[in-house]
Amino acid sequence: MRITKAEFVTSVANLTNFKNFEMPEVTFVGRSNVGKSSLINALTNQKKLAKTSSTAGRTRLVNFFMINNRFMLVDLPGYGYAKAGKEAQQQWQTLIEGYLQKSQQLKIVFVLVDIRIKPTELDKQMLNYLYYYNIHFKVLATKSDKIAKSQVNNRIHNIAVELGLGKDDIIPVSVITKMGIEEVLEYISRIIDYDNLQVINYNNLNELSNNYSKDSVNNKINIKPKDNNKNLELKNIKNKNNEQNINKTTNKKNLVNKRKIKDSENKNDKKNIVSEKKTKKTPRYVIKKRKGK
């Protein structure tokens, strides 16, 4: 996917101002100074779309950006800023959790971690939160250019172990070398295209509201419709076909068994005839003639 249009829409400071833009939402979250704003600018190929700063904790609002007129990119406040007061930290936490619970269009959350640093307890809490609410996510290991290329795989392995994930659940990215940028864009494209396809199909069938069954967290893309009348009919037909096939096979087996029994009976009859021929006694007049000779 190539992003050709990206524009800032709005910022939200409290839960009452959240809006449903009726577009799929792709969300980025991570601790302060993990490189969220820089990554968003790299993905959209714009230098100043998301404001960057050398001071941690600058993103204190939920920022919405419209991408290609197709989906919303959402930038959540950075968590874990130590210098912020307890009230500010609690406010940001409430804002993040409120968005994750209220958003009706959320499709995926990209959780950013620094590849150079061991995942924090807040990172683990964020993943547990996403697991609990069955929200699909992907981990992005930022600042991969800050370490040697030979060390990237080892760091990804260590992060996967710390977070209880597979290595395929983590994408190493770099704003400087553009590592992983295309992979993230393609991942987003698959999610958005699949979502639009499902909406079109279910609108035609008038079943959009009640025909989704949720899978586990990282399989949420594989949404399947619940059984409808057509599916039940197909199941009944399959069951009937299976019964017919079973009956056919049992009939064949019965015929084969009957043939075997008949063959064995015929063989026994032949044996009896032969044995009768062998045990048949020679008449007396033949014996007398032989003696007369």
C-alpha positions as CSV (number, residue, x, y, z in Angstrom):
1,M,0.0,0.0,0.0
2,R,1.1,3.5,-0.7
3,I,-0.1,6.5,1.3
4,T,-0.8,9.4,-1.1
5,K,-3.0,11.5,1.2
6,A,-2.7,12.1,4.9
7,E,-4.3,14.9,6.8
8,F,-4.9,15.8,10.5
9,V,-8.6,15.7,11.4
10,T,-8.9,16.4,15.2
11,S,-7.6,15.9,18.7
12,V,-9.6,14.6,21.6
13,A,-8.8,15.5,25.2
14,N,-11.6,13.7,27.0
15,L,-13.9,10.8,26.6
16,T,-17.1,12.8,25.9
17,N,-15.6,14.2,22.6
18,F,-14.9,10.8,20.9
19,K,-16.6,10.6,17.5
20,N,-17.4,7.7,15.2
21,F,-15.9,8.6,11.8
22,E,-17.5,5.5,10.3
23,M,-14.1,4.5,8.9
24,P,-11.7,1.7,10.0
25,E,-9.2,2.8,12.6
26,V,-5.6,1.8,12.9
27,T,-4.1,2.8,16.2
28,F,-0.5,3.3,17.5
29,V,0.4,3.2,21.2
30,G,3.6,2.9,23.2
31,R,5.5,4.4,26.0
32,S,6.8,8.0,25.9
33,N,9.8,8.6,23.6
34,V,9.4,5.3,21.8
35,G,9.2,7.1,18.4
36,K,5.5,7.0,17.6
37,S,5.3,10.4,15.9
38,S,8.4,9.8,13.8
39,L,7.1,6.4,12.7
40,I,3.7,7.9,11.7
41,N,5.5,10.5,9.7
42,A,7.6,7.8,8.0
43,L,4.6,5.7,7.1
44,T,2.7,8.7,5.7
45,N,5.9,10.0,4.0
46,Q,5.3,13.4,5.6
47,K,7.8,15.2,7.9
48,K,5.4,17.2,10.0
49,L,2.1,15.3,10.1
50,A,2.6,14.2,13.7
51,K,4.5,16.6,15.9
52,T,7.8,15.2,17.1
53,S,9.8,16.4,20.1
54,S,12.9,15.5,21.9
55,T,11.0,15.9,25.2
56,A,9.1,12.8,26.2
57,G,5.4,12.9,27.0
58,R,4.5,15.6,24.5
59,T,1.6,13.6,23.0
60,R,-1.2,14.1,25.5
61,L,-4.2,13.9,23.2
62,V,-5.8,11.3,21.0
63,N,-4.9,12.5,17.5
64,F,-6.9,11.4,14.4
65,F,-5.4,11.5,10.9
66,M,-7.4,10.6,7.7
67,I,-5.4,8.4,5.3
68,N,-6.2,8.0,1.6
69,N,-9.8,8.8,2.5
70,R,-10.1,5.2,3.4
71,F,-9.2,4.8,7.1
72,M,-8.2,6.8,10.3
73,L,-4.8,6.6,11.8
74,V,-5.0,7.2,15.5
75,D,-2.1,8.3,17.7
76,L,-2.6,7.6,21.4
77,P,-0.8,9.4,24.3
78,G,2.5,7.9,25.3
79,Y,2.4,6.1,28.7
80,G,5.1,5.8,31.4
81,Y,6.4,9.3,31.4
82,A,8.1,9.4,34.8
83,K,8.2,13.2,35.2
84,A,4.5,13.6,34.7
85,G,2.4,13.9,37.9
86,K,0.1,11.1,39.1
87,E,-2.9,13.1,38.0
88,A,-1.6,13.5,34.5
89,Q,-0.6,9.9,34.2
90,Q,-4.1,8.8,35.4
91,Q,-5.7,11.2,32.9
92,W,-3.7,9.7,30.0
93,Q,-4.4,6.2,31.1
94,T,-8.1,6.9,31.3
95,L,-8.0,8.5,27.9
96,I,-6.2,5.5,26.3
97,E,-8.5,2.9,28.0
98,G,-11.6,5.0,27.1
99,Y,-10.7,5.1,23.5
100,L,-9.9,1.3,23.3
101,Q,-13.3,0.5,24.9
102,K,-15.4,3.1,23.0
103,S,-14.0,2.9,19.5
104,Q,-16.5,1.0,17.2
105,Q,-14.1,1.0,14.2
106,L,-10.9,-0.1,15.8
107,K,-9.2,-2.8,13.6
108,I,-5.7,-3.2,15.0
109,V,-3.4,-1.7,17.6
110,F,0.3,-1.4,16.9
111,V,2.2,-1.5,20.2
112,L,5.6,0.2,19.9
113,V,8.6,-1.0,22.0
114,D,12.2,0.2,21.8
115,I,14.3,-2.7,20.4
116,R,17.3,-1.5,22.6
117,I,15.3,-1.7,25.9
118,K,13.7,-4.6,27.7
119,P,9.9,-4.3,27.6
120,T,8.5,-2.5,30.6
121,E,5.8,-3.7,33.0
122,L,3.5,-1.0,31.3
123,D,4.2,-2.7,27.9
124,K,3.1,-6.0,29.4
125,Q,0.0,-4.4,31.0
126,M,-0.9,-3.0,27.6
127,L,-0.7,-6.4,25.9
128,N,-2.7,-8.0,28.7
129,Y,-5.3,-5.3,28.3
130,L,-5.6,-6.0,24.6
131,Y,-5.8,-9.7,25.2
132,Y,-8.5,-9.2,27.8
133,Y,-10.7,-7.1,25.4
134,N,-9.9,-9.3,22.4
135,I,-8.3,-6.5,20.4
136,H,-6.1,-7.5,17.5
137,F,-2.5,-6.1,17.8
138,K,1.0,-6.2,16.4
139,V,4.2,-5.3,18.1
140,L,6.6,-2.9,16.4
141,A,10.3,-2.8,17.6
142,T,11.4,0.7,16.9
143,K,14.9,2.3,16.5
144,S,16.3,-0.9,14.9
145,D,19.0,1.3,13.2
146,K,20.5,2.0,16.6
147,I,21.9,-1.6,16.9
148,A,23.9,-3.7,14.6
149,K,22.0,-5.7,12.0
150,S,23.5,-8.9,13.3
151,Q,21.8,-8.2,16.7
152,V,18.3,-7.5,15.4
153,N,17.1,-11.1,15.4
154,N,18.5,-11.7,18.9
155,R,16.7,-8.6,20.3
156,I,13.5,-9.6,18.6
157,H,13.8,-13.1,20.1
158,N,14.3,-11.6,23.6
159,I,11.4,-9.2,23.3
160,A,9.2,-12.1,22.1
161,V,10.2,-14.2,25.2
162,E,9.5,-11.2,27.5
163,L,6.1,-10.6,26.1
164,G,5.1,-14.2,25.6
165,L,4.8,-13.8,21.8
166,G,6.1,-15.5,18.7
167,K,8.8,-13.8,16.6
168,D,6.4,-13.4,13.7
169,D,4.2,-11.1,16.0
170,I,7.0,-8.5,16.1
171,I,8.2,-6.3,13.2
172,P,11.5,-4.5,13.6
173,V,11.2,-1.0,12.1
174,S,13.5,2.0,11.6
175,V,12.6,5.5,10.5
176,I,16.2,6.2,9.4
177,T,16.8,3.1,7.2
178,K,13.1,2.5,6.4
179,M,13.4,-1.1,7.7
180,G,9.9,-2.6,8.1
181,I,8.0,0.4,6.8
182,E,6.7,-1.4,3.7
183,E,5.8,-4.5,5.8
184,V,3.7,-2.4,8.2
185,L,1.9,-0.7,5.3
186,E,1.2,-4.0,3.6
187,Y,-0.1,-5.4,6.9
188,I,-2.5,-2.4,7.3
189,S,-3.6,-2.7,3.7
190,R,-4.6,-6.4,4.2
191,I,-6.7,-5.5,7.2
192,I,-8.4,-2.5,5.6
193,D,-9.1,-4.3,2.3
194,Y,-10.5,-7.4,4.1
195,D,-12.7,-5.2,6.3
196,N,-14.1,-3.3,3.3
197,L,-14.8,-6.6,1.4
198,Q,-16.7,-8.0,4.4
199,V,-18.8,-4.8,4.7
200,I,-19.8,-4.9,1.0
201,N,-20.7,-8.6,1.1
202,Y,-22.7,-8.4,4.3
203,N,-24.5,-5.2,3.2
204,N,-25.8,-7.1,0.2
205,L,-27.1,-9.9,2.4
206,N,-28.5,-7.5,5.0
207,E,-26.6,-9.4,7.7
208,L,-24.0,-6.9,8.8
209,S,-25.2,-6.5,12.4
210,N,-25.5,-10.1,13.6
211,N,-23.3,-12.3,11.5
212,Y,-19.8,-12.0,13.1
213,S,-18.2,-14.5,15.5
214,K,-15.0,-13.2,17.1
215,D,-11.9,-15.4,17.3
216,S,-8.9,-15.1,19.5
217,V,-6.8,-11.9,19.6
218,N,-4.4,-12.4,16.8
219,N,-6.9,-14.2,14.6
220,K,-9.5,-11.5,14.6
221,I,-8.9,-10.9,10.9
222,N,-10.4,-14.3,10.2
223,I,-14.0,-13.3,10.8
224,K,-16.5,-15.9,9.9
225,P,-20.2,-15.6,9.5
226,K,-22.4,-17.6,11.9
227,D,-24.5,-20.5,10.5
228,N,-27.5,-19.3,8.5
229,N,-30.4,-21.3,6.8
230,K,-28.3,-21.9,3.7
231,N,-25.4,-23.2,5.7
232,L,-27.8,-25.5,7.7
233,E,-29.2,-26.8,4.4
234,L,-25.8,-27.5,3.1
235,K,-24.9,-29.3,6.3
236,N,-28.1,-31.5,6.0
237,I,-27.3,-32.3,2.4
238,K,-23.8,-33.3,3.4
239,N,-25.1,-35.5,6.2
240,K,-27.5,-37.2,3.9
241,N,-24.8,-37.8,1.4
242,N,-22.6,-39.2,4.1
243,E,-25.4,-41.6,5.2
244,Q,-26.0,-42.7,1.6
245,N,-22.3,-43.3,1.2
246,I,-22.2,-45.3,4.4
247,N,-25.2,-47.4,3.3
248,K,-23.6,-48.0,-0.1
249,T,-20.4,-49.2,1.5
250,T,-22.3,-51.5,4.0
251,N,-24.3,-53.0,1.1
252,K,-21.1,-53.6,-0.9
253,K,-19.6,-55.3,2.2
254,N,-22.7,-57.5,2.6
255,L,-22.6,-58.5,-1.0
256,V,-19.0,-59.4,-0.8
257,N,-19.6,-61.5,2.4
258,K,-22.6,-63.3,0.7
259,R,-20.4,-64.2,-2.2
260,K,-17.7,-65.5,0.0
261,I,-20.2,-67.6,1.9
262,K,-21.6,-69.0,-1.4
263,D,-18.1,-69.8,-2.7
264,S,-17.2,-71.6,0.5
265,E,-20.4,-73.6,0.3
266,N,-19.7,-74.5,-3.3
267,K,-16.2,-75.6,-2.4
268,N,-17.6,-77.8,0.5
269,D,-20.1,-79.4,-1.9
270,K,-17.3,-80.3,-4.4
271,K,-15.2,-81.8,-1.6
272,N,-18.1,-83.9,-0.5
273,I,-18.7,-85.2,-4.0
274,V,-15.1,-86.1,-4.4
275,S,-15.0,-87.8,-1.1
276,E,-18.1,-89.8,-1.9
277,K,-16.6,-90.9,-5.2
278,K,-13.5,-92.1,-3.3
279,T,-15.4,-94.0,-0.7
280,K,-17.8,-95.8,-3.2
281,K,-17.4,-99.6,-2.8
282,T,-16.7,-101.9,-5.8
283,P,-19.7,-104.2,-6.7
284,R,-19.3,-108.0,-5.8
285,Y,-19.9,-109.3,-9.3
286,V,-16.8,-107.3,-10.4
287,I,-14.7,-108.8,-7.7
288,K,-15.9,-112.4,-8.7
289,K,-15.0,-111.8,-12.3
290,R,-11.5,-110.6,-11.3
291,K,-11.0,-113.8,-9.2
292,G,-12.2,-116.0,-12.1
293,K,-9.5,-114.6,-14.2
